[in-house]
């Protein structure tokens, strides 16, 4: 009868309403998550643009410094090293050993004005690189904390994206920044042997957030070895 069918119809209607409500809630949550990740990506892109602008400016300064260092005999082109090695009456153990030996000979003959100029520009680079490292570290820490709050508030079964798979923040320590950092450490090694009244500024250690991304992204021997080697494991 109609009365017998009434409870079944009511249950079916209630189940349908519940399913629609769940679907609406899930759709709304997905929309909020999409907006969340969009805002995070936008903020990271702004930070990335700032980092790249600083890197570009420092590359110009470092290029000028390197040119002056070549003239002063503190840096050598591959062709120069091959020529010197071929004229020596003994076999050089390695190219790095040859460079260190040549630099030790030149540092005693550099004029005070030249040394002062090289140190002044290096100290400027070191200050800017340290500030840039701090800026990147602060932003990476902020992203990690934001994601931690996100994971606490959104249950795993409702997440449309795993924060561990989010890769945009790695762009803050991309190839250009890595090359800049490696070059700055090479500069630091060179100026360490210069005799001057003004001491050379020290490059700060890479922060833990930055170091984690660098270690994750760098594979094999390369210019970042010196940088990663200055930080404790």
PASEBA-1860 file (N, C-alpha, C; in nm, 3 decimals):
! residues 233
1> XXXXXXXX> 0.084/-0.120/0.000/0.000/0.000/0.000/0.086/0.123/0.000 ~ 0.019/0.242/-0.014/0.093/0.367/-0.013/0.158/0.390/0.121 ~ 0.086/0.347/0.229/0.142/0.365/0.363/0.266/0.281/0.383 ~ 0.262/0.161/0.324/0.380/0.075/0.338/0.500/0.130/0.265 ~ 0.473/0.199/0.153/0.582/0.254/0.073/0.636/0.385/0.130 ~ 0.562/0.453/0.213/0.601/0.586/0.261/0.733/0.587/0.335 ~ 0.758/0.497/0.431/0.886/0.499/0.502/1.004/0.479/0.407 ~ 0.991/0.390/0.307/1.098/0.365/0.212/1.127/0.489/0.130
9> XXXXXXXX> 1.025/0.559/0.087/1.042/0.681/0.008/1.110/0.790/0.090 ~ 1.072/0.800/0.217/1.131/0.901/0.305/1.279/0.875/0.325 ~ 1.312/0.747/0.345/1.453/0.712/0.364/1.535/0.739/0.239 ~ 1.474/0.707/0.125/1.544/0.732/-0.001/1.568/0.880/-0.022 ~ 1.468/0.961/0.009/1.480/1.106/-0.006/1.586/1.161/0.088 ~ 1.587/1.107/0.210/1.685/1.154/0.308/1.827/1.116/0.266 ~ 1.842/0.995/0.211/1.974/0.950/0.166/2.022/1.035/0.050 ~ 1.928/1.068/-0.040/1.965/1.152/-0.155/2.008/1.290/-0.110
17> XXXXXXXX> 1.935/1.347/-0.016/1.968/1.480/0.036/2.104/1.480/0.104 ~ 2.129/1.372/0.179/2.258/1.360/0.249/2.372/1.349/0.150 ~ 2.351/1.270/0.044/2.455/1.254/-0.059/2.483/1.386/-0.129 ~ 2.375/1.458/-0.160/2.392/1.589/-0.225/2.466/1.687/-0.134 ~ 2.431/1.681/-0.006/2.497/1.771/0.090/2.646/1.738/0.100 ~ 2.675/1.606/0.104/2.816/1.565/0.111/2.892/1.607/-0.015 ~ 2.825/1.589/-0.130/2.889/1.627/-0.255/2.912/1.777/-0.262 ~ 2.813/1.853/-0.216/2.825/2.000/-0.215/2.937/2.043/-0.122
25> XXXXXXXX> 2.943/1.977/-0.003/3.049/2.010/0.092/3.186/1.976/0.038 ~ 3.197/1.862/-0.029/3.326/1.822/-0.086/3.369/1.917/-0.198 ~ 3.271/1.956/-0.281/3.301/2.049/-0.390/3.347/2.184/-0.336 ~ 3.278/2.229/-0.231/3.315/2.356/-0.169/3.455/2.349/-0.109 ~ 3.486/2.236/-0.044/3.618/2.220/0.017/3.727/2.216/-0.090 ~ 3.699/2.152/-0.202/3.796/2.148/-0.310/3.821/2.288/-0.366 ~ 3.714/2.366/-0.376/3.729/2.503/-0.423/3.815/2.586/-0.329 ~ 3.793/2.569/-0.198/3.872/2.641/-0.099/4.018/2.599/-0.105
33> XXXXXXXX> 4.043/2.470/-0.126/4.181/2.421/-0.135/4.250/2.474/-0.260 ~ 4.176/2.478/-0.370/4.234/2.534/-0.492/4.274/2.680/-0.472 ~ 4.190/2.754/-0.403/4.221/2.894/-0.375/4.339/2.905/-0.280 ~ 4.347/2.815/-0.184/4.458/2.814/-0.089/4.591/2.794/-0.160 ~ 4.600/2.690/-0.243/4.724/2.662/-0.314/4.756/2.770/-0.417 ~ 4.650/2.831/-0.473/4.674/2.940/-0.569/4.738/3.059/-0.500 ~ 4.691/3.091/-0.381/4.747/3.204/-0.307/4.891/3.175/-0.262 ~ 4.915/3.052/-0.218/5.052/3.015/-0.180/5.145/3.027/-0.300
41> XXXXXXXX> 5.101/2.977/-0.415/5.184/2.983/-0.536/5.208/3.127/-0.580 ~ 5.107/3.212/-0.565/5.123/3.353/-0.601/5.226/3.421/-0.512 ~ 5.218/3.393/-0.381/5.314/3.452/-0.287/5.456/3.403/-0.316 ~ 5.468/3.274/-0.347/5.601/3.219/-0.378/5.655/3.279/-0.506 ~ 5.568/3.300/-0.604/5.611/3.360/-0.730/5.664/3.502/-0.708 ~ 5.599/3.577/-0.622/5.646/3.712/-0.590/5.783/3.706/-0.522 ~ 5.799/3.612/-0.429/5.928/3.597/-0.362/6.035/3.552/-0.462 ~ 5.997/3.463/-0.552/6.091/3.414/-0.652/6.138/3.528/-0.744
49> XXXXXXXX> 6.046/3.615/-0.782/6.082/3.730/-0.867/6.181/3.822/-0.795 ~ 6.157/3.840/-0.666/6.249/3.924/-0.587/6.387/3.860/-0.580 ~ 6.390/3.729/-0.552/6.518/3.657/-0.544/6.593/3.668/-0.675 ~ 6.522/3.650/-0.787/6.587/3.654/-0.917/6.641/3.793/-0.948 ~ 6.571/3.898/-0.905/6.619/4.034/-0.929/6.749/4.059/-0.853 ~ 6.757/4.011/-0.728/6.879/4.027/-0.649/6.992/3.945/-0.710 ~ 6.961/3.822/-0.752/7.062/3.737/-0.813/7.118/3.801/-0.939 ~ 7.031/3.858/-1.023/7.075/3.921/-1.147/7.168/4.039/-1.119
57> XXXXXXXX> 7.133/4.120/-1.019/7.217/4.235/-0.984/7.353/4.190/-0.930 ~ 7.351/4.087/-0.848/7.477/4.038/-0.791/7.564/3.971/-0.897 ~ 7.503/3.909/-0.996/7.581/3.847/-1.103/7.665/3.951/-1.177 ~ 7.610/4.070/-1.192/7.685/4.179/-1.259/7.805/4.220/-1.174 ~ 7.780/4.238/-1.044/7.886/4.278/-0.951/7.995/4.170/-0.946 ~ 7.953/4.045/-0.939/8.049/3.935/-0.930/8.127/3.918/-1.059 ~ 8.062/3.944/-1.173/8.132/3.937/-1.300/8.242/4.042/-1.308 ~ 8.213/4.162/-1.259/8.313/4.269/-1.256/8.426/4.233/-1.161
65> XXXXXXXX> 8.391/4.174/-1.047/8.492/4.132/-0.949/8.584/4.026/-1.008 ~ 8.526/3.931/-1.078/8.603/3.824/-1.137/8.700/3.876/-1.244 ~ 8.654/3.975/-1.320/8.742/4.035/-1.422/8.862/4.101/-1.355 ~ 8.837/4.174/-1.246/8.946/4.237/-1.173/9.039/4.133/-1.111 ~ 8.981/4.022/-1.064/9.063/3.917/-1.004/9.151/3.849/-1.108 ~ 9.102/3.835/-1.231/9.184/3.778/-1.338/9.302/3.869/-1.369 ~ 9.273/3.999/-1.376/9.380/4.097/-1.403/9.484/4.094/-1.291 ~ 9.435/4.077/-1.167/9.526/4.075/-1.052/9.601/3.943/-1.039
73> XXXXXXXX> 9.562/3.844/-1.118/9.627/3.714/-1.109/9.574/3.626/-0.998 ~ 9.452/3.652/-0.953/9.390/3.570/-0.849/9.295/3.467/-0.908 ~ 9.249/3.494/-1.029/9.166/3.399/-1.102/9.233/3.369/-1.235 ~ 9.211/3.250/-1.284/9.278/3.209/-1.407/9.179/3.139/-1.499 ~ 9.193/3.169/-1.627/9.111/3.100/-1.726/9.167/2.960/-1.748 ~ 9.086/2.868/-1.798/9.138/2.732/-1.827/9.258/2.734/-1.920 ~ 9.257/2.825/-2.018/9.369/2.835/-2.113/9.497/2.878/-2.042 ~ 9.483/2.973/-1.948/9.600/3.019/-1.873/9.659/2.906/-1.789
81> XXXXXXXX> 9.572/2.829/-1.725/9.619/2.719/-1.641/9.690/2.612/-1.724 ~ 9.635/2.581/-1.840/9.699/2.482/-1.927/9.836/2.530/-1.973 ~ 9.846/2.659/-2.004/9.973/2.714/-2.050/10.078/2.710/-1.940 ~ 10.038/2.750/-1.818/10.132/2.750/-1.706/10.175/2.608/-1.674 ~ 10.079/2.514/-1.671/10.111/2.376/-1.637/10.208/2.315/-1.738 ~ 10.194/2.352/-1.865/10.282/2.295/-1.969/10.424/2.347/-1.960 ~ 10.442/2.464/-1.898/10.575/2.524/-1.889/10.647/2.492/-1.759 ~ 10.577/2.435/-1.663/10.640/2.401/-1.535/10.731/2.279/-1.551
89> XXXXXXXX> 10.846/2.279/-1.480/10.939/2.165/-1.490/10.896/2.044/-1.408 ~ 10.780/2.054/-1.343/10.730/1.942/-1.262/10.581/1.922/-1.292 ~ 10.532/1.806/-1.258/10.392/1.774/-1.282/10.304/1.824/-1.168 ~ 10.198/1.892/-1.204/10.107/1.946/-1.103/10.008/1.838/-1.060 ~ 9.987/1.827/-0.929/9.900/1.721/-0.876/9.756/1.737/-0.924 ~ 9.707/1.861/-0.925/9.571/1.888/-0.969/9.560/2.034/-1.011 ~ 9.454/2.065/-1.081/9.433/2.204/-1.124/9.411/2.294/-1.003 ~ 9.340/2.243/-0.902/9.316/2.322/-0.781/9.447/2.353/-0.709
97> XXXXXXXX> 9.537/2.256/-0.704/9.667/2.278/-0.642/9.747/2.383/-0.718 ~ 9.736/2.383/-0.850/9.805/2.482/-0.933/9.750/2.621/-0.906 ~ 9.619/2.632/-0.896/9.556/2.762/-0.869/9.601/2.815/-0.733 ~ 9.599/2.731/-0.632/9.638/2.774/-0.497/9.785/2.819/-0.495 ~ 9.869/2.749/-0.568/10.011/2.786/-0.573/10.030/2.921/-0.643 ~ 9.959/2.940/-0.754/9.970/3.067/-0.827/9.917/3.183/-0.745 ~ 9.806/3.161/-0.675/9.747/3.267/-0.592/9.843/3.305/-0.480 ~ 9.909/3.206/-0.421/10.004/3.236/-0.312/10.119/3.322/-0.362
105> XXXXXXXX> 10.155/3.306/-0.487/10.263/3.387/-0.544/10.217/3.529/-0.572 ~ 10.091/3.543/-0.612/10.041/3.674/-0.655/9.998/3.762/-0.539 ~ 9.948/3.701/-0.430/9.892/3.783/-0.323/9.997/3.874/-0.259 ~ 10.121/3.834/-0.263/10.226/3.917/-0.203/10.262/4.036/-0.291 ~ 10.225/4.030/-0.419/10.263/4.137/-0.510/10.147/4.228/-0.548 ~ 10.025/4.199/-0.500/9.910/4.283/-0.530/9.923/4.418/-0.459 ~ 9.888/4.526/-0.527/9.895/4.658/-0.466/9.786/4.673/-0.361 ~ 9.810/4.757/-0.260/9.707/4.777/-0.156/9.575/4.827/-0.214
113> XXXXXXXX> 9.583/4.913/-0.317/9.462/4.966/-0.377/9.380/4.855/-0.444 ~ 9.450/4.766/-0.513/9.382/4.656/-0.580/9.319/4.562/-0.478 ~ 9.394/4.530/-0.374/9.342/4.442/-0.269/9.221/4.505/-0.202 ~ 9.229/4.634/-0.174/9.119/4.704/-0.109/8.993/4.701/-0.194 ~ 9.012/4.722/-0.325/8.897/4.721/-0.415/8.831/4.584/-0.423 ~ 8.914/4.481/-0.431/8.860/4.345/-0.437/8.786/4.309/-0.308 ~ 8.844/4.345/-0.195/8.780/4.314/-0.068/8.651/4.392/-0.049 ~ 8.652/4.518/-0.090/8.533/4.601/-0.075/8.416/4.543/-0.152
121> XXXXXXXX> 8.442/4.504/-0.276/8.334/4.447/-0.358/8.293/4.308/-0.309 ~ 8.389/4.232/-0.261/8.354/4.101/-0.205/8.266/4.118/-0.081 ~ 8.302/4.211/0.007/8.224/4.233/0.129/8.080/4.275/0.095 ~ 8.065/4.353/-0.011/7.930/4.393/-0.054/7.853/4.269/-0.099 ~ 7.918/4.184/-0.179/7.853/4.061/-0.225/7.817/3.972/-0.107 ~ 7.910/3.954/-0.013/7.884/3.868/0.103/7.765/3.919/0.184 ~ 7.757/4.049/0.202/7.645/4.107/0.278/7.513/4.082/0.207 ~ 7.511/4.102/0.075/7.388/4.083/-0.002/7.348/3.936/-0.008
129> XXXXXXXX> 7.446/3.849/-0.024/7.417/3.705/-0.029/7.362/3.657/0.105 ~ 7.419/3.704/0.215/7.370/3.665/0.348/7.226/3.713/0.368 ~ 7.198/3.836/0.324/7.062/3.888/0.337/6.965/3.809/0.250 ~ 7.009/3.771/0.131/6.924/3.692/0.042/6.897/3.554/0.099 ~ 7.001/3.492/0.157/6.981/3.362/0.220/6.879/3.369/0.333 ~ 6.888/3.477/0.411/6.794/3.493/0.522/6.652/3.512/0.470 ~ 6.637/3.590/0.363/6.505/3.614/0.304/6.444/3.482/0.256 ~ 6.524/3.402/0.187/6.475/3.273/0.137/6.439/3.181/0.252
137> XXXXXXXX> 6.521/3.178/0.355/6.496/3.091/0.471/6.366/3.128/0.540 ~ 6.341/3.258/0.555/6.218/3.304/0.620/6.096/3.261/0.539 ~ 6.104/3.274/0.407/5.990/3.237/0.323/5.967/3.086/0.323 ~ 6.074/3.007/0.317/6.058/2.862/0.320/6.000/2.815/0.453 ~ 6.043/2.879/0.562/5.989/2.846/0.694/5.841/2.879/0.702 ~ 5.802/2.994/0.645/5.662/3.036/0.646/5.575/2.936/0.569 ~ 5.624/2.891/0.454/5.549/2.793/0.374/5.531/2.662/0.451 ~ 5.637/2.618/0.516/5.628/2.493/0.593/5.525/2.505/0.705
145> XXXXXXXX> 5.523/2.617/0.775/5.428/2.637/0.885/5.284/2.647/0.834 ~ 5.268/2.713/0.720/5.135/2.724/0.660/5.082/2.586/0.621 ~ 5.168/2.505/0.562/5.127/2.370/0.522/5.097/2.283/0.645 ~ 5.170/2.305/0.753/5.146/2.229/0.875/5.008/2.259/0.930 ~ 4.967/2.386/0.927/4.833/2.424/0.972/4.727/2.366/0.879 ~ 4.757/2.368/0.750/4.664/2.313/0.651/4.638/2.165/0.678 ~ 4.743/2.090/0.707/4.729/1.946/0.731/4.653/1.918/0.860 ~ 4.661/2.008/0.958/4.588/1.990/1.083/4.438/2.015/1.064
153> XXXXXXXX> 4.405/2.110/0.977/4.265/2.149/0.959/4.192/2.065/0.855 ~ 4.263/2.013/0.756/4.199/1.937/0.648/4.235/1.790/0.662 ~ 4.138/1.704/0.689/4.167/1.560/0.700/4.227/1.505/0.571 ~ 4.309/1.404/0.585/4.379/1.350/0.471/4.288/1.305/0.358 ~ 4.173/1.246/0.393/4.084/1.195/0.288/4.017/1.306/0.208 ~ 4.022/1.429/0.259/3.959/1.541/0.188/4.060/1.628/0.114 ~ 4.187/1.598/0.127/4.288/1.682/0.062/4.296/1.651/-0.087 ~ 4.293/1.756/-0.167/4.303/1.739/-0.312/4.448/1.735/-0.358
161> XXXXXXXX> 4.540/1.777/-0.268/4.683/1.775/-0.301/4.763/1.752/-0.174 ~ 4.862/1.666/-0.183/4.950/1.641/-0.071/5.056/1.750/-0.065 ~ 5.070/1.814/0.050/5.166/1.924/0.061/5.310/1.877/0.037 ~ 5.335/1.748/0.061/5.471/1.696/0.039/5.505/1.691/-0.110 ~ 5.402/1.692/-0.194/5.424/1.690/-0.339/5.432/1.830/-0.398 ~ 5.416/1.930/-0.314/5.419/2.069/-0.363/5.564/2.108/-0.390 ~ 5.592/2.154/-0.513/5.730/2.176/-0.555/5.765/2.323/-0.583 ~ 5.664/2.411/-0.586/5.691/2.550/-0.628/5.792/2.620/-0.538
169> XXXXXXXX> 5.794/2.585/-0.409/5.887/2.652/-0.319/6.033/2.621/-0.352 ~ 6.058/2.511/-0.425/6.195/2.478/-0.462/6.254/2.578/-0.562 ~ 6.166/2.652/-0.630/6.214/2.751/-0.726/6.290/2.865/-0.657 ~ 6.270/2.881/-0.526/6.342/2.986/-0.453/6.491/2.955/-0.444 ~ 6.528/2.828/-0.458/6.669/2.789/-0.454/6.706/2.720/-0.586 ~ 6.662/2.779/-0.696/6.685/2.723/-0.828/6.830/2.733/-0.873 ~ 6.859/2.690/-0.997/6.997/2.686/-1.048/7.071/2.820/-1.041 ~ 7.003/2.931/-1.070/7.070/3.061/-1.067/7.118/3.097/-0.926
177> XXXXXXXX> 7.032/3.071/-0.828/7.071/3.098/-0.690/7.184/3.006/-0.647 ~ 7.177/2.879/-0.686/7.282/2.784/-0.649/7.417/2.825/-0.708 ~ 7.417/2.869/-0.833/7.542/2.912/-0.897/7.597/3.037/-0.828 ~ 7.508/3.128/-0.792/7.549/3.250/-0.721/7.614/3.213/-0.588 ~ 7.552/3.123/-0.515/7.603/3.083/-0.384/7.738/3.015/-0.397 ~ 7.751/2.929/-0.497/7.879/2.860/-0.519/7.988/2.959/-0.556 ~ 7.957/3.057/-0.640/8.055/3.159/-0.680/8.097/3.245/-0.562 ~ 8.000/3.277/-0.476/8.032/3.358/-0.358/8.129/3.285/-0.267
185> XXXXXXXX> 8.112/3.154/-0.252/8.203/3.076/-0.168/8.341/3.066/-0.232 ~ 8.347/3.060/-0.363/8.476/3.062/-0.431/8.547/3.195/-0.409 ~ 8.471/3.304/-0.414/8.528/3.437/-0.387/8.582/3.442/-0.245 ~ 8.507/3.384/-0.151/8.549/3.386/-0.011/8.683/3.316/0.007 ~ 8.702/3.203/-0.063/8.829/3.131/-0.054/8.944/3.214/-0.109 ~ 8.919/3.286/-0.216/9.025/3.365/-0.278/9.067/3.484/-0.193 ~ 8.968/3.555/-0.136/9.003/3.674/-0.057/9.062/3.637/0.078 ~ 9.046/3.511/0.120/9.100/3.469/0.250/9.251/3.484/0.254
193> XXXXXXXX> 9.316/3.476/0.139/9.461/3.487/0.136/9.513/3.627/0.113 ~ 9.423/3.724/0.096/9.466/3.862/0.072/9.504/3.929/0.203 ~ 9.611/4.006/0.197/9.657/4.082/0.315/9.601/4.223/0.306 ~ 9.511/4.255/0.398/9.447/4.386/0.397/9.409/4.427/0.538 ~ 9.393/4.559/0.556/9.356/4.612/0.687/9.210/4.579/0.718 ~ 9.125/4.580/0.614/8.983/4.552/0.633/8.960/4.401/0.621 ~ 8.905/4.338/0.722/8.884/4.192/0.716/8.773/4.156/0.617 ~ 8.782/4.037/0.563/8.679/3.989/0.472/8.558/3.940/0.551
201> XXXXXXXX> 8.439/3.975/0.503/8.316/3.931/0.569/8.295/3.782/0.544 ~ 8.239/3.715/0.641/8.215/3.571/0.628/8.076/3.547/0.572 ~ 8.064/3.448/0.486/7.933/3.406/0.437/7.865/3.323/0.543 ~ 7.739/3.352/0.567/7.665/3.278/0.667/7.632/3.136/0.621 ~ 7.609/3.049/0.716/7.569/2.912/0.683/7.430/2.910/0.622 ~ 7.408/2.816/0.534/7.277/2.798/0.475/7.180/2.750/0.582 ~ 7.062/2.811/0.588/6.963/2.774/0.688/6.910/2.633/0.668 ~ 6.850/2.573/0.770/6.804/2.434/0.763/6.698/2.409/0.655
209> XXXXXXXX> 6.606/2.505/0.637/6.502/2.487/0.535/6.564/2.488/0.395 ~ 6.654/2.585/0.372/6.721/2.595/0.243/6.810/2.475/0.219 ~ 6.881/2.434/0.322/6.973/2.321/0.310/6.899/2.194/0.272 ~ 6.782/2.174/0.330/6.705/2.054/0.300/6.668/2.048/0.152 ~ 6.625/2.161/0.096/6.589/2.163/-0.046/6.711/2.146/-0.135 ~ 6.823/2.207/-0.095/6.945/2.194/-0.175/6.995/2.050/-0.176 ~ 6.993/1.986/-0.061/7.038/1.847/-0.053/6.946/1.755/-0.131 ~ 6.819/1.790/-0.136/6.722/1.710/-0.209/6.740/1.726/-0.360
217> XXXXXXXX> 6.780/1.845/-0.401/6.786/1.874/-0.544/6.921/1.853/-0.607 ~ 7.031/1.857/-0.528/7.166/1.846/-0.583/7.209/1.700/-0.582 ~ 7.257/1.655/-0.697/7.303/1.517/-0.708/7.444/1.514/-0.766 ~ 7.534/1.437/-0.704/7.668/1.420/-0.758/7.757/1.539/-0.728 ~ 7.883/1.530/-0.774/7.980/1.636/-0.751/7.946/1.756/-0.836 ~ 7.974/1.875/-0.784/7.945/1.996/-0.859/7.983/2.118/-0.779 ~ 7.946/2.237/-0.830/7.985/2.363/-0.764/7.925/2.381/-0.625 ~ 7.817/2.306/-0.592/7.753/2.322/-0.462/7.822/2.243/-0.353
225> XXXXXXXX> 7.923/2.164/-0.388/7.992/2.083/-0.287/8.049/2.168/-0.175 ~ 8.112/2.281/-0.211/8.170/2.368/-0.109/8.063/2.425/-0.017 ~ 7.949/2.460/-0.074/7.841/2.520/0.005/7.784/2.416/0.101 ~ 7.748/2.300/0.051/7.689/2.197/0.135/7.790/2.144/0.235 ~ 7.917/2.150/0.200/8.021/2.100/0.289/8.044/2.189/0.409 ~ 7.997/2.315/0.405/8.018/2.408/0.517/7.907/2.396/0.620 ~ 7.806/2.313/0.594/7.695/2.298/0.686/7.698/2.161/0.750 ~ 7.668/2.154/0.878/7.666/2.025/0.945/7.557/1.936/0.890
233> X> 7.580/1.806/0.888/7.479/1.712/0.837/7.361/1.705/0.933
END
